[in-house]
Amino acid sequence: MRTKTRVTVTVPDAVLEAARRDVDSGAATSVSAWLTQAAEAKARREVLDDILDELLEAAGGPLTDKETMWARSQLRAQ
């Protein structure tokens, strides 16, 4: 069973350069692997955004500015 499909994509030069730098440094095994990791990270963020939206709705609405500033400070600390 095949779990991967070859596709052709067009990316900005800066993105390709970043991917190649990571491959050259050993941080990524290939440009394809680098792009796959980036796409998977985006997909995870979208799922988390949906979960956060549901939690906020259940808690009574959007965060206040103070709550948002606190959350950002916590995320930066990690």
PDB file of N, CA, C and O in Angstrom:
ATOM      1  N   MET A   1       0.840  -1.179   0.000  1.00  0.00           N
ATOM      2  CA  MET A   1       0.000   0.000   0.000  1.00  0.00           C
ATOM      3  C   MET A   1       0.889   1.248   0.000  1.00  0.00           C
ATOM      4  O   MET A   1       1.789   1.364   0.831  1.00  0.00           O
ATOM      5  N   ARG A   2       0.650   2.145  -0.893  1.00  0.00           N
ATOM      6  CA  ARG A   2       1.439   3.367  -1.006  1.00  0.00           C
ATOM      7  C   ARG A   2       0.893   4.424  -0.062  1.00  0.00           C
ATOM      8  O   ARG A   2      -0.306   4.701  -0.044  1.00  0.00           O
ATOM      9  N   THR A   3       1.786   5.011   0.722  1.00  0.00           N
ATOM     10  CA  THR A   3       1.350   6.019   1.681  1.00  0.00           C
ATOM     11  C   THR A   3       1.780   7.425   1.297  1.00  0.00           C
ATOM     12  O   THR A   3       1.452   8.390   1.986  1.00  0.00           O
ATOM     13  N   LYS A   4       2.510   7.539   0.204  1.00  0.00           N
ATOM     14  CA  LYS A   4       2.948   8.853  -0.261  1.00  0.00           C
ATOM     15  C   LYS A   4       2.647   8.989  -1.743  1.00  0.00           C
ATOM     16  O   LYS A   4       2.618   8.003  -2.480  1.00  0.00           O
ATOM     17  N   THR A   5       2.425  10.226  -2.168  1.00  0.00           N
ATOM     18  CA  THR A   5       2.164  10.525  -3.574  1.00  0.00           C
ATOM     19  C   THR A   5       3.068  11.664  -3.987  1.00  0.00           C
ATOM     20  O   THR A   5       3.200  12.655  -3.268  1.00  0.00           O
ATOM     21  N   ARG A   6       3.685  11.528  -5.133  1.00  0.00           N
ATOM     22  CA  ARG A   6       4.554  12.576  -5.653  1.00  0.00           C
ATOM     23  C   ARG A   6       3.698  13.693  -6.242  1.00  0.00           C
ATOM     24  O   ARG A   6       2.774  13.442  -7.016  1.00  0.00           O
ATOM     25  N   VAL A   7       4.018  14.927  -5.865  1.00  0.00           N
ATOM     26  CA  VAL A   7       3.338  16.102  -6.403  1.00  0.00           C
ATOM     27  C   VAL A   7       4.390  17.137  -6.783  1.00  0.00           C
ATOM     28  O   VAL A   7       5.536  17.074  -6.338  1.00  0.00           O
ATOM     29  N   THR A   8       3.988  18.065  -7.590  1.00  0.00           N
ATOM     30  CA  THR A   8       4.848  19.185  -7.938  1.00  0.00           C
ATOM     31  C   THR A   8       4.278  20.434  -7.296  1.00  0.00           C
ATOM     32  O   THR A   8       3.085  20.713  -7.416  1.00  0.00           O
ATOM     33  N   VAL A   9       5.133  21.187  -6.611  1.00  0.00           N
ATOM     34  CA  VAL A   9       4.687  22.420  -5.962  1.00  0.00           C
ATOM     35  C   VAL A   9       5.622  23.555  -6.357  1.00  0.00           C
ATOM     36  O   VAL A   9       6.781  23.340  -6.712  1.00  0.00           O
ATOM     37  N   THR A  10       5.092  24.753  -6.285  1.00  0.00           N
ATOM     38  CA  THR A  10       5.888  25.947  -6.514  1.00  0.00           C
ATOM     39  C   THR A  10       5.968  26.701  -5.197  1.00  0.00           C
ATOM     40  O   THR A  10       4.945  27.006  -4.584  1.00  0.00           O
ATOM     41  N   VAL A  11       7.191  27.001  -4.762  1.00  0.00           N
ATOM     42  CA  VAL A  11       7.388  27.700  -3.498  1.00  0.00           C
ATOM     43  C   VAL A  11       8.292  28.910  -3.734  1.00  0.00           C
ATOM     44  O   VAL A  11       9.074  28.930  -4.684  1.00  0.00           O
ATOM     45  N   PRO A  12       8.183  29.905  -2.876  1.00  0.00           N
ATOM     46  CA  PRO A  12       9.090  31.048  -2.986  1.00  0.00           C
ATOM     47  C   PRO A  12      10.547  30.605  -2.819  1.00  0.00           C
ATOM     48  O   PRO A  12      10.831  29.637  -2.114  1.00  0.00           O
ATOM     49  N   ASP A  13      11.452  31.314  -3.466  1.00  0.00           N
ATOM     50  CA  ASP A  13      12.870  30.976  -3.385  1.00  0.00           C
ATOM     51  C   ASP A  13      13.359  30.905  -1.947  1.00  0.00           C
ATOM     52  O   ASP A  13      14.156  30.031  -1.606  1.00  0.00           O
ATOM     53  N   ALA A  14      12.891  31.818  -1.099  1.00  0.00           N
ATOM     54  CA  ALA A  14      13.338  31.843   0.293  1.00  0.00           C
ATOM     55  C   ALA A  14      12.949  30.564   1.033  1.00  0.00           C
ATOM     56  O   ALA A  14      13.700  30.087   1.885  1.00  0.00           O
ATOM     57  N   VAL A  15      11.787  30.012   0.713  1.00  0.00           N
ATOM     58  CA  VAL A  15      11.344  28.773   1.354  1.00  0.00           C
ATOM     59  C   VAL A  15      12.252  27.625   0.924  1.00  0.00           C
ATOM     60  O   VAL A  15      12.683  26.823   1.753  1.00  0.00           O
ATOM     61  N   LEU A  16      12.537  27.552  -0.359  1.00  0.00           N
ATOM     62  CA  LEU A  16      13.421  26.500  -0.861  1.00  0.00           C
ATOM     63  C   LEU A  16      14.816  26.629  -0.262  1.00  0.00           C
ATOM     64  O   LEU A  16      15.435  25.628   0.100  1.00  0.00           O
ATOM     65  N   GLU A  17      15.308  27.853  -0.157  1.00  0.00           N
ATOM     66  CA  GLU A  17      16.628  28.068   0.438  1.00  0.00           C
ATOM     67  C   GLU A  17      16.653  27.610   1.890  1.00  0.00           C
ATOM     68  O   GLU A  17      17.625  26.993   2.325  1.00  0.00           O
ATOM     69  N   ALA A  18      15.608  27.901   2.639  1.00  0.00           N
ATOM     70  CA  ALA A  18      15.537  27.471   4.038  1.00  0.00           C
ATOM     71  C   ALA A  18      15.529  25.946   4.130  1.00  0.00           C
ATOM     72  O   ALA A  18      16.215  25.364   4.970  1.00  0.00           O
ATOM     73  N   ALA A  19      14.757  25.315   3.270  1.00  0.00           N
ATOM     74  CA  ALA A  19      14.698  23.848   3.265  1.00  0.00           C
ATOM     75  C   ALA A  19      16.067  23.274   2.935  1.00  0.00           C
ATOM     76  O   ALA A  19      16.520  22.341   3.598  1.00  0.00           O
ATOM     77  N   ARG A  20      16.717  23.804   1.943  1.00  0.00           N
ATOM     78  CA  ARG A  20      18.040  23.300   1.546  1.00  0.00           C
ATOM     79  C   ARG A  20      19.073  23.514   2.650  1.00  0.00           C
ATOM     80  O   ARG A  20      19.929  22.659   2.874  1.00  0.00           O
ATOM     81  N   ARG A  21      18.996  24.649   3.338  1.00  0.00           N
ATOM     82  CA  ARG A  21      19.927  24.889   4.460  1.00  0.00           C
ATOM     83  C   ARG A  21      19.752  23.819   5.528  1.00  0.00           C
ATOM     84  O   ARG A  21      20.732  23.296   6.059  1.00  0.00           O
ATOM     85  N   ASP A  22      18.494  23.496   5.843  1.00  0.00           N
ATOM     86  CA  ASP A  22      18.245  22.469   6.847  1.00  0.00           C
ATOM     87  C   ASP A  22      18.717  21.099   6.384  1.00  0.00           C
ATOM     88  O   ASP A  22      19.213  20.312   7.190  1.00  0.00           O
ATOM     89  N   VAL A  23      18.568  20.808   5.100  1.00  0.00           N
ATOM     90  CA  VAL A  23      19.072  19.536   4.569  1.00  0.00           C
ATOM     91  C   VAL A  23      20.595  19.523   4.662  1.00  0.00           C
ATOM     92  O   VAL A  23      21.183  18.542   5.116  1.00  0.00           O
ATOM     93  N   ASP A  24      21.229  20.607   4.236  1.00  0.00           N
ATOM     94  CA  ASP A  24      22.692  20.681   4.265  1.00  0.00           C
ATOM     95  C   ASP A  24      23.248  20.566   5.681  1.00  0.00           C
ATOM     96  O   ASP A  24      24.323  20.002   5.887  1.00  0.00           O
ATOM     97  N   SER A  25      22.517  21.101   6.654  1.00  0.00           N
ATOM     98  CA  SER A  25      22.991  21.053   8.047  1.00  0.00           C
ATOM     99  C   SER A  25      22.633  19.744   8.740  1.00  0.00           C
ATOM    100  O   SER A  25      23.097  19.479   9.849  1.00  0.00           O
ATOM    101  N   GLY A  26      21.816  18.932   8.094  1.00  0.00           N
ATOM    102  CA  GLY A  26      21.394  17.670   8.701  1.00  0.00           C
ATOM    103  C   GLY A  26      20.121  17.782   9.518  1.00  0.00           C
ATOM    104  O   GLY A  26      19.678  16.797  10.109  1.00  0.00           O
ATOM    105  N   ALA A  27      19.525  18.966   9.559  1.00  0.00           N
ATOM    106  CA  ALA A  27      18.291  19.149  10.332  1.00  0.00           C
ATOM    107  C   ALA A  27      17.090  18.502   9.644  1.00  0.00           C
ATOM    108  O   ALA A  27      16.077  18.237  10.292  1.00  0.00           O
ATOM    109  N   ALA A  28      17.192  18.250   8.356  1.00  0.00           N
ATOM    110  CA  ALA A  28      16.129  17.568   7.596  1.00  0.00           C
ATOM    111  C   ALA A  28      16.800  16.568   6.667  1.00  0.00           C
ATOM    112  O   ALA A  28      17.927  16.782   6.221  1.00  0.00           O
ATOM    113  N   THR A  29      16.103  15.481   6.381  1.00  0.00           N
ATOM    114  CA  THR A  29      16.692  14.440   5.531  1.00  0.00           C
ATOM    115  C   THR A  29      16.595  14.770   4.054  1.00  0.00           C
ATOM    116  O   THR A  29      17.405  14.302   3.254  1.00  0.00           O
ATOM    117  N   SER A  30      15.597  15.583   3.687  1.00  0.00           N
ATOM    118  CA  SER A  30      15.411  15.969   2.288  1.00  0.00           C
ATOM    119  C   SER A  30      14.492  17.176   2.230  1.00  0.00           C
ATOM    120  O   SER A  30      13.821  17.513   3.206  1.00  0.00           O
ATOM    121  N   VAL A  31      14.470  17.826   1.064  1.00  0.00           N
ATOM    122  CA  VAL A  31      13.543  18.936   0.874  1.00  0.00           C
ATOM    123  C   VAL A  31      12.114  18.431   1.008  1.00  0.00           C
ATOM    124  O   VAL A  31      11.276  19.105   1.607  1.00  0.00           O
ATOM    125  N   SER A  32      11.826  17.268   0.465  1.00  0.00           N
ATOM    126  CA  SER A  32      10.482  16.697   0.581  1.00  0.00           C
ATOM    127  C   SER A  32      10.095  16.487   2.042  1.00  0.00           C
ATOM    128  O   SER A  32       8.976  16.803   2.447  1.00  0.00           O
ATOM    129  N   ALA A  33      11.028  15.949   2.829  1.00  0.00           N
ATOM    130  CA  ALA A  33      10.744  15.719   4.245  1.00  0.00           C
ATOM    131  C   ALA A  33      10.509  17.043   4.963  1.00  0.00           C
ATOM    132  O   ALA A  33       9.624  17.138   5.814  1.00  0.00           O
ATOM    133  N   TRP A  34      11.288  18.056   4.630  1.00  0.00           N
ATOM    134  CA  TRP A  34      11.149  19.380   5.243  1.00  0.00           C
ATOM    135  C   TRP A  34       9.771  19.959   4.940  1.00  0.00           C
ATOM    136  O   TRP A  34       9.092  20.460   5.836  1.00  0.00           O
ATOM    137  N   LEU A  35       9.361  19.890   3.672  1.00  0.00           N
ATOM    138  CA  LEU A  35       8.054  20.418   3.280  1.00  0.00           C
ATOM    139  C   LEU A  35       6.919  19.612   3.913  1.00  0.00           C
ATOM    140  O   LEU A  35       5.896  20.179   4.298  1.00  0.00           O
ATOM    141  N   THR A  36       7.095  18.306   4.022  1.00  0.00           N
ATOM    142  CA  THR A  36       6.091  17.466   4.668  1.00  0.00           C
ATOM    143  C   THR A  36       5.925  17.865   6.128  1.00  0.00           C
ATOM    144  O   THR A  36       4.802  17.981   6.620  1.00  0.00           O
ATOM    145  N   GLN A  37       7.046  18.077   6.824  1.00  0.00           N
ATOM    146  CA  GLN A  37       6.977  18.488   8.228  1.00  0.00           C
ATOM    147  C   GLN A  37       6.263  19.829   8.367  1.00  0.00           C
ATOM    148  O   GLN A  37       5.468  20.018   9.289  1.00  0.00           O
ATOM    149  N   ALA A  38       6.542  20.753   7.460  1.00  0.00           N
ATOM    150  CA  ALA A  38       5.883  22.069   7.510  1.00  0.00           C
ATOM    151  C   ALA A  38       4.384  21.925   7.285  1.00  0.00           C
ATOM    152  O   ALA A  38       3.589  22.561   7.978  1.00  0.00           O
ATOM    153  N   ALA A  39       3.994  21.100   6.329  1.00  0.00           N
ATOM    154  CA  ALA A  39       2.575  20.908   6.042  1.00  0.00           C
ATOM    155  C   ALA A  39       1.867  20.217   7.208  1.00  0.00           C
ATOM    156  O   ALA A  39       0.740  20.573   7.553  1.00  0.00           O
ATOM    157  N   GLU A  40       2.530  19.232   7.810  1.00  0.00           N
ATOM    158  CA  GLU A  40       1.939  18.547   8.961  1.00  0.00           C
ATOM    159  C   GLU A  40       1.770  19.497  10.138  1.00  0.00           C
ATOM    160  O   GLU A  40       0.766  19.436  10.846  1.00  0.00           O
ATOM    161  N   ALA A  41       2.748  20.376  10.350  1.00  0.00           N
ATOM    162  CA  ALA A  41       2.652  21.348  11.436  1.00  0.00           C
ATOM    163  C   ALA A  41       1.472  22.287  11.206  1.00  0.00           C
ATOM    164  O   ALA A  41       0.748  22.615  12.146  1.00  0.00           O
ATOM    165  N   LYS A  42       1.275  22.719   9.965  1.00  0.00           N
ATOM    166  CA  LYS A  42       0.143  23.593   9.649  1.00  0.00           C
ATOM    167  C   LYS A  42      -1.174  22.878   9.915  1.00  0.00           C
ATOM    168  O   LYS A  42      -2.101  23.463  10.475  1.00  0.00           O
ATOM    169  N   ALA A  43      -1.258  21.618   9.516  1.00  0.00           N
ATOM    170  CA  ALA A  43      -2.485  20.851   9.744  1.00  0.00           C
ATOM    171  C   ALA A  43      -2.778  20.720  11.236  1.00  0.00           C
ATOM    172  O   ALA A  43      -3.930  20.833  11.656  1.00  0.00           O
ATOM    173  N   ARG A  44      -1.732  20.480  12.043  1.00  0.00           N
ATOM    174  CA  ARG A  44      -1.925  20.382  13.503  1.00  0.00           C
ATOM    175  C   ARG A  44      -2.400  21.706  14.084  1.00  0.00           C
ATOM    176  O   ARG A  44      -3.281  21.730  14.944  1.00  0.00           O
ATOM    177  N   ARG A  45      -1.813  22.816  13.614  1.00  0.00           N
ATOM    178  CA  ARG A  45      -2.225  24.134  14.108  1.00  0.00           C
ATOM    179  C   ARG A  45      -3.697  24.396  13.791  1.00  0.00           C
ATOM    180  O   ARG A  45      -4.422  24.957  14.613  1.00  0.00           O
ATOM    181  N   GLU A  46      -4.135  23.992  12.605  1.00  0.00           N
ATOM    182  CA  GLU A  46      -5.535  24.216  12.229  1.00  0.00           C
ATOM    183  C   GLU A  46      -6.467  23.416  13.123  1.00  0.00           C
ATOM    184  O   GLU A  46      -7.519  23.915  13.524  1.00  0.00           O
ATOM    185  N   VAL A  47      -6.094  22.177  13.443  1.00  0.00           N
ATOM    186  CA  VAL A  47      -6.904  21.364  14.361  1.00  0.00           C
ATOM    187  C   VAL A  47      -6.944  22.026  15.733  1.00  0.00           C
ATOM    188  O   VAL A  47      -8.001  22.124  16.355  1.00  0.00           O
ATOM    189  N   LEU A  48      -5.782  22.479  16.197  1.00  0.00           N
ATOM    190  CA  LEU A  48      -5.738  23.141  17.509  1.00  0.00           C
ATOM    191  C   LEU A  48      -6.548  24.429  17.507  1.00  0.00           C
ATOM    192  O   LEU A  48      -7.206  24.743  18.499  1.00  0.00           O
ATOM    193  N   ASP A  49      -6.511  25.178  16.410  1.00  0.00           N
ATOM    194  CA  ASP A  49      -7.336  26.389  16.306  1.00  0.00           C
ATOM    195  C   ASP A  49      -8.811  26.062  16.439  1.00  0.00           C
ATOM    196  O   ASP A  49      -9.552  26.776  17.115  1.00  0.00           O
ATOM    197  N   ASP A  50      -9.242  24.976  15.790  1.00  0.00           N
ATOM    198  CA  ASP A  50     -10.645  24.568  15.883  1.00  0.00           C
ATOM    199  C   ASP A  50     -11.012  24.193  17.315  1.00  0.00           C
ATOM    200  O   ASP A  50     -12.079  24.556  17.809  1.00  0.00           O
ATOM    201  N   ILE A  51     -10.116  23.461  17.975  1.00  0.00           N
ATOM    202  CA  ILE A  51     -10.364  23.064  19.365  1.00  0.00           C
ATOM    203  C   ILE A  51     -10.438  24.298  20.256  1.00  0.00           C
ATOM    204  O   ILE A  51     -11.311  24.402  21.117  1.00  0.00           O
ATOM    205  N   LEU A  52      -9.517  25.228  20.043  1.00  0.00           N
ATOM    206  CA  LEU A  52      -9.525  26.458  20.844  1.00  0.00           C
ATOM    207  C   LEU A  52     -10.813  27.237  20.632  1.00  0.00           C
ATOM    208  O   LEU A  52     -11.399  27.743  21.589  1.00  0.00           O
ATOM    209  N   ASP A  53     -11.257  27.337  19.386  1.00  0.00           N
ATOM    210  CA  ASP A  53     -12.518  28.033  19.110  1.00  0.00           C
ATOM    211  C   ASP A  53     -13.675  27.396  19.868  1.00  0.00           C
ATOM    212  O   ASP A  53     -14.514  28.102  20.429  1.00  0.00           O
ATOM    213  N   GLU A  54     -13.725  26.058  19.888  1.00  0.00           N
ATOM    214  CA  GLU A  54     -14.786  25.353  20.601  1.00  0.00           C
ATOM    215  C   GLU A  54     -14.704  25.610  22.106  1.00  0.00           C
ATOM    216  O   GLU A  54     -15.722  25.831  22.763  1.00  0.00           O
ATOM    217  N   LEU A  55     -13.484  25.579  22.644  1.00  0.00           N
ATOM    218  CA  LEU A  55     -13.310  25.823  24.074  1.00  0.00           C
ATOM    219  C   LEU A  55     -13.705  27.248  24.450  1.00  0.00           C
ATOM    220  O   LEU A  55     -14.358  27.479  25.468  1.00  0.00           O
ATOM    221  N   LEU A  56     -13.300  28.194  23.613  1.00  0.00           N
ATOM    222  CA  LEU A  56     -13.654  29.587  23.898  1.00  0.00           C
ATOM    223  C   LEU A  56     -15.161  29.791  23.854  1.00  0.00           C
ATOM    224  O   LEU A  56     -15.724  30.507  24.683  1.00  0.00           O
ATOM    225  N   GLU A  57     -15.806  29.162  22.890  1.00  0.00           N
ATOM    226  CA  GLU A  57     -17.264  29.282  22.797  1.00  0.00           C
ATOM    227  C   GLU A  57     -17.926  28.697  24.040  1.00  0.00           C
ATOM    228  O   GLU A  57     -18.869  29.274  24.582  1.00  0.00           O
ATOM    229  N   ALA A  58     -17.425  27.552  24.485  1.00  0.00           N
ATOM    230  CA  ALA A  58     -17.991  26.913  25.674  1.00  0.00           C
ATOM    231  C   ALA A  58     -17.730  27.737  26.936  1.00  0.00           C
ATOM    232  O   ALA A  58     -18.517  27.695  27.881  1.00  0.00           O
ATOM    233  N   ALA A  59     -16.624  28.485  26.949  1.00  0.00           N
ATOM    234  CA  ALA A  59     -16.262  29.274  28.127  1.00  0.00           C
ATOM    235  C   ALA A  59     -16.908  30.650  28.142  1.00  0.00           C
ATOM    236  O   ALA A  59     -16.747  31.401  29.104  1.00  0.00           O
ATOM    237  N   GLY A  60     -17.635  30.986  27.090  1.00  0.00           N
ATOM    238  CA  GLY A  60     -18.345  32.252  27.112  1.00  0.00           C
ATOM    239  C   GLY A  60     -17.833  33.317  26.172  1.00  0.00           C
ATOM    240  O   GLY A  60     -18.215  34.481  26.298  1.00  0.00           O
ATOM    241  N   GLY A  61     -16.995  32.961  25.251  1.00  0.00           N
ATOM    242  CA  GLY A  61     -16.592  33.938  24.256  1.00  0.00           C
ATOM    243  C   GLY A  61     -15.099  34.142  24.147  1.00  0.00           C
ATOM    244  O   GLY A  61     -14.304  33.426  24.755  1.00  0.00           O
ATOM    245  N   PRO A  62     -14.739  35.134  23.359  1.00  0.00           N
ATOM    246  CA  PRO A  62     -13.313  35.369  23.104  1.00  0.00           C
ATOM    247  C   PRO A  62     -12.582  35.869  24.339  1.00  0.00           C
ATOM    248  O   PRO A  62     -13.192  36.363  25.287  1.00  0.00           O
ATOM    249  N   LEU A  63     -11.261  35.730  24.307  1.00  0.00           N
ATOM    250  CA  LEU A  63     -10.433  36.190  25.412  1.00  0.00           C
ATOM    251  C   LEU A  63     -10.407  37.712  25.483  1.00  0.00           C
ATOM    252  O   LEU A  63     -10.542  38.403  24.473  1.00  0.00           O
ATOM    253  N   THR A  64     -10.232  38.209  26.685  1.00  0.00           N
ATOM    254  CA  THR A  64     -10.008  39.639  26.847  1.00  0.00           C
ATOM    255  C   THR A  64      -8.580  39.950  26.418  1.00  0.00           C
ATOM    256  O   THR A  64      -7.775  39.037  26.233  1.00  0.00           O
ATOM    257  N   ASP A  65      -8.261  41.228  26.260  1.00  0.00           N
ATOM    258  CA  ASP A  65      -6.890  41.613  25.902  1.00  0.00           C
ATOM    259  C   ASP A  65      -5.895  41.130  26.961  1.00  0.00           C
ATOM    260  O   ASP A  65      -4.801  40.674  26.628  1.00  0.00           O
ATOM    261  N   LYS A  66      -6.275  41.230  28.223  1.00  0.00           N
ATOM    262  CA  LYS A  66      -5.401  40.787  29.319  1.00  0.00           C
ATOM    263  C   LYS A  66      -5.152  39.284  29.236  1.00  0.00           C
ATOM    264  O   LYS A  66      -4.021  38.832  29.414  1.00  0.00           O
ATOM    265  N   GLU A  67      -6.197  38.515  28.970  1.00  0.00           N
ATOM    266  CA  GLU A  67      -6.047  37.060  28.849  1.00  0.00           C
ATOM    267  C   GLU A  67      -5.175  36.699  27.646  1.00  0.00           C
ATOM    268  O   GLU A  67      -4.357  35.781  27.717  1.00  0.00           O
ATOM    269  N   THR A  68      -5.354  37.417  26.555  1.00  0.00           N
ATOM    270  CA  THR A  68      -4.549  37.172  25.358  1.00  0.00           C
ATOM    271  C   THR A  68      -3.077  37.462  25.630  1.00  0.00           C
ATOM    272  O   THR A  68      -2.210  36.686  25.230  1.00  0.00           O
ATOM    273  N   MET A  69      -2.789  38.569  26.303  1.00  0.00           N
ATOM    274  CA  MET A  69      -1.400  38.909  26.624  1.00  0.00           C
ATOM    275  C   MET A  69      -0.776  37.850  27.525  1.00  0.00           C
ATOM    276  O   MET A  69       0.385  37.489  27.332  1.00  0.00           O
ATOM    277  N   TRP A  70      -1.521  37.349  28.501  1.00  0.00           N
ATOM    278  CA  TRP A  70      -1.020  36.303  29.387  1.00  0.00           C
ATOM    279  C   TRP A  70      -0.718  35.030  28.595  1.00  0.00           C
ATOM    280  O   TRP A  70       0.336  34.419  28.774  1.00  0.00           O
ATOM    281  N   ALA A  71      -1.642  34.634  27.724  1.00  0.00           N
ATOM    282  CA  ALA A  71      -1.451  33.412  26.936  1.00  0.00           C
ATOM    283  C   ALA A  71      -0.221  33.522  26.044  1.00  0.00           C
ATOM    284  O   ALA A  71       0.555  32.573  25.931  1.00  0.00           O
ATOM    285  N   ARG A  72      -0.042  34.677  25.412  1.00  0.00           N
ATOM    286  CA  ARG A  72       1.135  34.875  24.552  1.00  0.00           C
ATOM    287  C   ARG A  72       2.420  34.804  25.360  1.00  0.00           C
ATOM    288  O   ARG A  72       3.413  34.244  24.896  1.00  0.00           O
ATOM    289  N   SER A  73       2.413  35.367  26.563  1.00  0.00           N
ATOM    290  CA  SER A  73       3.617  35.322  27.389  1.00  0.00           C
ATOM    291  C   SER A  73       3.944  33.876  27.786  1.00  0.00           C
ATOM    292  O   SER A  73       5.114  33.503  27.870  1.00  0.00           O
ATOM    293  N   GLN A  74       2.916  33.071  28.026  1.00  0.00           N
ATOM    294  CA  GLN A  74       3.127  31.668  28.364  1.00  0.00           C
ATOM    295  C   GLN A  74       3.687  30.883  27.187  1.00  0.00           C
ATOM    296  O   GLN A  74       4.564  30.036  27.357  1.00  0.00           O
ATOM    297  N   LEU A  75       3.178  31.169  25.998  1.00  0.00           N
ATOM    298  CA  LEU A  75       3.660  30.472  24.812  1.00  0.00           C
ATOM    299  C   LEU A  75       5.116  30.846  24.498  1.00  0.00           C
ATOM    300  O   LEU A  75       5.899  29.993  24.080  1.00  0.00           O
ATOM    301  N   ARG A  76       5.472  32.106  24.697  1.00  0.00           N
ATOM    302  CA  ARG A  76       6.849  32.538  24.457  1.00  0.00           C
ATOM    303  C   ARG A  76       7.798  31.883  25.448  1.00  0.00           C
ATOM    304  O   ARG A  76       8.953  31.616  25.115  1.00  0.00           O
ATOM    305  N   ALA A  77       7.329  31.623  26.653  1.00  0.00           N
ATOM    306  CA  ALA A  77       8.172  31.048  27.701  1.00  0.00           C
ATOM    307  C   ALA A  77       8.523  29.590  27.437  1.00  0.00           C
ATOM    308  O   ALA A  77       9.453  29.051  28.036  1.00  0.00           O
ATOM    309  N   GLN A  78       7.781  28.959  26.544  1.00  0.00           N
ATOM    310  CA  GLN A  78       8.021  27.535  26.287  1.00  0.00           C
ATOM    311  C   GLN A  78       8.967  27.319  25.195  1.00  0.00           C
ATOM    312  O   GLN A  78       9.272  26.174  24.860  1.00  0.00           O
TER     313      GLN A  78
END
